[in-house]
């Protein structure tokens, strides 16, 4: 055998495992990419609860004793704050005989 052939054989024995490892890595990478392509791209959208009537945000400050009474009333009735305040306002309007007024259409800027 010639020196050139011996050198070629030595190089082949050194690089064959590296080439085999590179082939395996490429196959694994291709398999992972195929599995990823089969999976959904993102989680499905959650279905939110149905929208209720349009509400406006309002902020008020209560006296401490009124806050304690409000908490007690909500616990007694089992209502949440939004529902309790709405119910209290409706009862107050009814007591004052305030008629239900038409709601104006929101402007396009809102």
Secondary structure, 3 states (H helix, E strand, C coil): CCHHHHHHHHHHHHHHHHHHHHHHHHHHHHHHHHHHHHCCCCCCCCCCCCCCCCCCCCCCCCCHHHHHHHHHHHHHHCCCHHHHHHHHHHHHHHHCCCCCCCCCCCCCCC
